[in-house]
Amino acid sequence: MNKTGYADLHLHTTHSDGAETPEKVVSMAKRAGLSIVSITDHDTCSGLGFASQAARELGMELIPGIEISTCHHGKSVHILGYMIDINSEPLKKIVSRNKAGRFERMERIVSRLNKSGYTIDFDDLVEYAGSSTLGRAVLAKYLVLTGYFTNMDEVFEKCLGDGKPAFEPVPSLSPEEAIELVAASGGVSSLAHPACSEIYRDIESFAEAGLDGIEVFSPRHCPELERKFRQLSNNFDLLITGGSDFHGGSMGGGQIGSTRLHGSLVDRLRERTFATITQGG
């Protein structure tokens, strides 16, 4: 167990909507003074092998992770999964369902935008996305590059943000289903950036469904919100997680290591995982 190091448990790479490769992200984390990282790409684990090799070479610990897109009462809710078995059938189910859901969702978003006067070739967008997750961030960057907007914030404010004219939730998992599948893959789950859409108001129902943790530390949270989420973690016996939500470039989030978690809190994740495996076996 590592009770002296620091961790960033919310990092994105080019395998979803980040600007840097898994290897570069791990290297940047090392330079930032971190000893533990988790790559939590959206709805994919394809970058974890590359990150794992880089972490071994640099003497760091990589915690296998994922950020799962779900929909709750018409709002986007993201569930983080940690200590997951990337070869498990439940995890493959998550990736497969959400990949198909994202593709169908993007077709509808592009159709809406085209009807609103934009000219977007869907095949060109898919080619542009490459190995990245086909999500709103990639579309926003594409719209900036094609000259329709000056920056990504403007795209979300006018078109793609929750409740905006072109918004479409990912039509796949509910938070409860994601929580169940993370547990079935041997991992622990945490509610990502709970301040978004004030989704923390439903934390009790998520806890009843088996949610393991809540992301207390996030660049989106002021000290007052951190105190609120710490209290919620106490009220519902939830683990505390945290990270920078790094994307790099103009993709948003904080800088790697700007929001970090003490190693002792990472140990609690390990203990919860061990307890789950013991109870299940």
C-alpha positions in Angstrom: 0.0 0.0 0.0 1.2 3.5 -0.8 0.3 6.1 1.9 2.8 8.7 1.0 2.4 9.3 -2.7 -0.2 11.3 -4.6 -2.6 10.3 -7.3 -4.6 11.9 -10.1 -7.5 9.5 -10.8 -9.3 11.4 -13.6 -7.2 11.6 -16.8 -8.1 11.5 -20.5 -6.1 10.7 -23.6 -6.4 10.6 -27.3 -8.3 7.3 -27.0 -11.4 9.3 -26.0 -11.4 13.1 -26.1 -8.0 14.1 -24.7 -5.3 15.9 -26.6 -2.3 13.7 -25.5 -1.4 10.0 -25.9 -1.6 7.7 -22.9 2.2 7.5 -22.8 2.5 11.3 -22.8 -0.1 11.7 -20.0 1.7 9.2 -17.8 5.0 11.0 -18.5 3.4 14.4 -17.6 2.1 12.9 -14.4 5.5 11.8 -13.4 6.9 15.3 -14.0 4.1 16.7 -11.9 5.3 14.7 -8.9 2.6 12.0 -8.9 3.2 8.3 -8.2 -0.3 6.9 -9.0 -2.5 7.7 -12.0 -5.7 6.4 -13.5 -6.6 6.8 -17.2 -10.4 7.2 -17.3 -11.2 7.6 -21.0 -14.8 7.9 -21.9 -16.4 4.5 -22.6 -13.2 2.8 -23.7 -10.2 1.0 -22.2 -8.2 0.9 -25.4 -5.5 3.3 -24.0 -4.8 1.4 -20.8 -2.2 -1.1 -22.3 -0.1 1.8 -23.6 -0.4 3.7 -20.3 0.5 0.6 -18.3 3.7 0.0 -20.2 4.7 3.7 -19.7 3.9 3.5 -16.0 6.1 0.4 -15.5 9.0 2.1 -17.3 8.7 5.2 -15.0 8.1 3.3 -11.8 4.6 4.5 -11.4 1.3 2.8 -10.5 -1.5 2.7 -13.0 -5.0 2.0 -11.8 -7.2 0.7 -14.6 -10.1 3.1 -15.1 -12.9 4.2 -17.3 -15.5 7.0 -17.3 -18.9 5.6 -18.3 -21.6 7.8 -19.9 -25.0 7.3 -18.6 -28.4 9.1 -18.7 -30.5 10.0 -15.7 -33.8 11.9 -16.1 -32.6 13.3 -19.4 -29.2 14.5 -17.9 -25.7 13.2 -18.6 -24.2 11.4 -15.6 -20.7 10.1 -15.6 -19.7 7.1 -13.5 -16.0 6.4 -12.9 -14.9 2.8 -12.7 -11.6 1.9 -10.9 -9.6 -1.3 -10.4 -11.6 -2.9 -13.3 -10.8 -6.1 -15.1 -10.5 -4.8 -18.7 -11.0 -8.3 -20.1 -14.2 -9.0 -18.2 -17.5 -9.6 -20.1 -19.4 -6.9 -18.1 -16.8 -4.3 -19.1 -16.9 -5.4 -22.7 -20.7 -5.0 -22.5 -20.3 -1.4 -21.3 -17.9 -0.5 -24.1 -19.9 -2.2 -26.8 -23.3 -0.7 -25.8 -22.0 2.9 -25.3 -20.0 2.8 -28.5 -23.1 1.9 -30.5 -25.1 4.5 -28.5 -22.6 7.2 -29.2 -22.6 6.6 -32.9 -26.4 6.7 -33.1 -26.5 9.8 -30.9 -23.9 11.6 -33.0 -26.0 10.9 -36.2 -28.9 12.6 -34.5 -26.9 15.6 -33.3 -25.3 16.1 -36.8 -28.8 15.9 -38.3 -30.1 18.6 -36.0 -27.1 20.9 -36.7 -27.5 20.4 -40.5 -31.1 21.4 -40.2 -30.1 24.5 -38.3 -27.9 25.7 -41.1 -24.5 24.1 -40.5 -22.9 21.9 -43.1 -21.4 18.8 -41.5 -20.4 15.7 -43.3 -20.9 12.8 -40.9 -18.3 10.5 -42.6 -15.8 13.3 -42.5 -16.5 13.8 -38.7 -16.0 10.1 -38.1 -12.7 10.1 -40.0 -11.6 13.2 -38.0 -12.4 11.5 -34.7 -10.2 8.5 -35.6 -9.6 6.4 -32.4 -11.1 9.1 -30.2 -14.5 8.6 -28.6 -17.2 10.0 -30.8 -18.6 12.5 -28.4 -19.5 16.1 -28.0 -16.0 17.3 -27.3 -14.7 15.9 -30.6 -17.6 17.4 -32.4 -17.1 20.8 -30.7 -13.4 20.8 -31.7 -14.4 19.9 -35.3 -16.8 22.8 -35.4 -14.1 25.2 -34.2 -11.6 23.9 -36.8 -14.2 24.2 -39.6 -14.7 27.9 -38.6 -18.3 27.8 -37.2 -17.2 28.8 -33.7 -14.2 30.5 -32.2 -13.8 28.1 -29.2 -15.2 25.0 -27.7 -16.9 26.8 -24.8 -19.0 28.7 -27.4 -20.1 25.5 -29.1 -21.4 24.1 -25.8 -23.0 27.4 -24.8 -24.9 27.7 -28.0 -25.5 24.1 -29.3 -24.2 21.1 -27.4 -24.5 21.7 -23.7 -27.1 20.0 -21.6 -30.5 21.4 -22.6 -29.1 23.3 -25.7 -30.7 22.9 -29.1 -28.5 20.1 -30.4 -28.1 18.2 -27.1 -28.7 14.5 -27.1 -28.0 12.2 -24.1 -26.1 9.0 -24.8 -29.0 6.5 -25.2 -27.6 3.6 -23.3 -26.9 2.8 -19.7 -28.6 4.2 -16.6 -26.2 5.1 -13.7 -27.5 2.1 -11.8 -26.7 -0.2 -14.7 -23.2 1.2 -14.9 -22.6 0.8 -11.2 -23.7 -2.8 -11.4 -21.5 -3.5 -14.4 -18.4 -1.9 -12.7 -19.0 -4.1 -9.7 -19.4 -7.2 -11.9 -16.0 -6.3 -13.6 -14.3 -6.4 -10.2 -14.1 -2.7 -9.8 -15.4 0.2 -7.6 -17.5 3.0 -8.9 -17.5 6.7 -8.2 -19.8 9.6 -9.3 -17.8 12.0 -11.4 -17.9 15.8 -10.9 -21.2 15.6 -9.0 -21.6 19.4 -9.2 -22.6 19.1 -12.8 -26.3 19.4 -13.3 -26.5 19.1 -9.4 -26.7 15.4 -9.9 -25.5 14.9 -6.3 -29.1 15.5 -5.2 -29.8 11.9 -6.3 -26.8 10.5 -4.5 -28.9 8.4 -2.1 -30.5 6.4 -4.9 -27.1 5.8 -6.4 -25.7 4.7 -3.1 -28.6 2.3 -2.7 -27.8 0.9 -6.1 -24.2 0.1 -4.9 -22.2 3.3 -5.8 -18.9 3.1 -4.0 -17.6 6.6 -4.1 -18.0 10.3 -5.0 -15.5 12.6 -6.7 -15.0 15.2 -4.0 -11.9 16.8 -5.5 -12.3 18.2 -9.0 -11.3 21.5 -10.7 -15.1 22.1 -11.0 -15.5 22.2 -7.2 -14.9 25.2 -5.0 -14.0 24.6 -1.3 -17.6 24.9 -0.3 -18.6 22.1 -2.7 -15.7 20.0 -1.5 -17.1 20.3 2.1 -20.6 19.4 0.8 -19.4 16.3 -1.0 -17.2 15.2 1.9 -20.3 15.3 4.1 -22.2 13.3 1.5 -19.4 10.7 1.5 -19.8 10.4 5.3 -23.5 10.2 5.2 -23.6 7.4 2.7 -20.3 5.6 3.5 -18.8 6.5 0.1 -15.2 6.5 -0.8 -13.5 9.8 -1.7 -12.0 10.1 -5.2 -10.5 13.0 -7.1 -8.6 14.1 -10.1 -7.9 16.9 -12.5 -10.2 15.7 -15.3 -7.3 16.5 -17.6 -8.0 16.6 -21.3 -5.1 18.9 -22.5 -5.0 21.5 -25.2 -8.3 23.3 -25.6 -10.3 20.2 -24.5 -10.9 21.4 -20.9 -10.3 20.1 -17.4 -7.4 21.0 -15.1 -3.7 20.5 -15.5 -2.4 17.1 -14.5 -1.8 17.0 -10.8 -3.5 20.3 -10.1 -6.2 18.3 -8.3 -4.7 15.3 -6.5 -5.6 12.6 -4.0 -3.5 11.4 -1.1 -2.3 7.8 -1.4 -4.1 6.9 1.8 -7.4 7.5 0.0 -6.3 5.3 -2.9 -5.6 2.6 -0.3 -9.3 2.7 0.6 -10.2 2.0 -3.0 -8.0 -1.0 -2.9 -9.5 -2.2 0.4 -13.0 -1.8 -1.0 -12.0 -3.8 -4.1 -10.5 -6.6 -2.0 -13.6 -6.7 0.3 -15.9 -7.0 -2.8 -13.8 -9.8 -4.3 -13.8 -11.6 -0.9 -17.5 -11.3 -0.4 -18.2 -12.4 -4.0 -15.9 -15.3 -3.8 
